[in-house]
């Protein structure tokens, strides 16, 4: 794993690279925005986001507990 930082309009954003895949820090993206953490919380509560995360986990996480996730989703 390696990390690097990029500057986006004056904000430093962390990018983590693991197995040739890049992951961008959402918390870095909203750090300078008023109530930025609330934006992430609202996005995570969104029905479409939750469904996307469930599908992603089913595909990429062999230990994903789909029954437990159904309880969270509902």
C-alpha positions in Angstrom: 0.0 0.0 0.0 1.2 3.5 -0.7 -0.3 6.9 -0.2 0.1 10.1 -2.0 -1.5 13.5 -1.8 -3.0 15.7 -4.5 -4.1 19.3 -4.3 -7.6 20.1 -5.5 -8.5 23.7 -5.4 -6.3 24.3 -2.3 -7.4 21.2 -0.5 -5.0 18.3 0.1 -6.6 15.0 -0.7 -5.1 11.6 0.2 -5.1 8.8 -2.4 -4.3 5.3 -1.1 -3.1 2.8 -3.7 -3.6 -0.9 -2.9 -3.1 -3.7 -5.5 -3.1 -1.1 -8.3 -6.5 0.3 -7.2 -6.8 3.9 -6.0 -9.0 5.0 -3.1 -9.7 8.7 -2.5 -10.3 10.0 1.0 -13.9 11.3 1.3 -13.1 12.9 4.6 -10.3 14.9 3.0 -12.7 16.0 0.3 -15.1 17.6 2.7 -12.7 18.8 5.4 -12.9 22.4 4.4 -16.7 22.4 3.8 -19.0 23.6 6.5 -20.8 20.5 7.9 -18.8 18.4 5.5 -19.0 15.3 7.8 -22.8 15.6 7.6 -22.6 15.4 3.8 -20.9 12.0 4.1 -23.4 10.8 6.8 -26.3 11.8 4.6 -24.8 10.1 1.6 -24.2 6.9 3.5 -27.9 7.0 4.6 -29.1 7.3 1.1 -31.0 4.2 -0.1 -29.0 4.1 -3.4 -25.7 4.4 -1.6 -26.6 1.6 0.8 -27.7 -0.7 -2.1 -24.5 0.1 -4.0 -22.3 -0.7 -1.0 -24.2 -4.0 -0.5 -23.7 -5.0 -4.1 -20.0 -4.0 -3.9 -19.5 -6.1 -0.8 -21.3 -9.1 -2.4 -18.9 -9.0 -5.3 -15.6 -8.2 -3.5 -15.9 -9.4 0.1 -16.0 -13.2 0.4 -16.9 -12.9 4.1 -19.8 -10.5 3.5 -22.8 -11.4 5.7 -25.8 -10.7 3.4 -28.4 -11.6 6.0 -26.9 -9.2 8.5 -26.7 -6.5 5.8 -30.4 -6.9 5.0 -31.2 -5.9 8.6 -29.0 -2.8 8.2 -30.5 -1.9 4.8 -34.0 -2.1 6.1 
